[in-house]
Amino acid sequence: MDTVVREVKEETGYDVEVEALTGTYTNPRRVIAYDDGEVRQQISLAFRAKLVGGEARSS
């Protein structure tokens, strides 16, 4: 959860408190294979957070 708090602060200027993980999303048909043999699959996580401070800014 520390990563969520840090990234929101860096990208928006807002301080947040994470309340819950609300979703995990992936597409099992989208797999990336590299020439060196490494294989990756993207996963996206969604969180609900409460605004607790900070000021809006763009990164």
Protein Blocks (a to p, Z undefined) as FASTA:
>chain_A
ZZmmmmmmmmnopacddfbdcbdcddfklccddfkopacdddddddddddfedjdddZZ
